[in-house]
Amino acid sequence: MQDLRIEETVMQDQPPRRTFCNKDTPIQLQVGERRFTTWKSTLTQSIFFAGMLSGRWENYTDGVLFVDADGTVFKDILRYLRTGHFPFYFNFTAQSFDYAKYQTLLGEVKYFGIPRLEEWIKTQQFRPALEVTRETKRFDDITPLKRYLEESSKADDLVITSGWGTQKIHLCPRGWEQHRGRLGLCWEECEKYLTGKSPTYDEEPWFKCVLIETDYAWDPTWCSGEDEAAMNETESSK
């Protein structure tokens, strides 16, 4: 009996042991410098967290689970675990997918053990989510260009290349306006008036503009995780 009392006293002097119970519970999570709150069932979709929260080992301080990883990137990983929505990184300024960001995310996803998200990034299943089309328009007068820009709703998605200056324009010796700037035609119809004479030119300003308009067709199905059958069908047809 004396030994039993000593053992009970020692156990009472020890701090209470914290463990995460099996039922779904909210968990305070510290990833790098960022703090998150989520459910145990959300985290255990990850192989890494399933092992950590199984009770085989513990890595917490004052009830907060600590993980030494990139908290900024983990934000998108946690969003995927919560909603099933895949992260979509597209730089509209550069008009290109942010492959560097996807590569960084891929390293973290491998670390946390999320096979479906890893496969989605590695096979670039994000690409069909956005269809980019470009249309080229040409303007030879600044007035219709200004009108178009005023009426366009896509001013932020326009690339404009323009130039202006002066140019010599052929003048018909008979003053025909339809021959203005068309020396070849004028020679055919006004040959006797031009024979032995130097062509006459006038100078006039010129303006030319090439406008490239970009349009984006966004299909959220490819990132929602709700239509994986369509994604798999597309992959199998490649």
Beta strands, then each sheet from edge to edge (+ up, - down):
strand 1: 26-31
strand 2: 34-39
strand 3: 60-61
strand 4: 64-67
strand 5: 90-91
strand 6: 96-97
strand 7: 130-139
strand 8: 158-171
strand 9: 200-218
sheet 1: 2+ 1- 4- 3+
sheet 2: 5+ 6-
sheet 3: 7+ 9- 8+
end
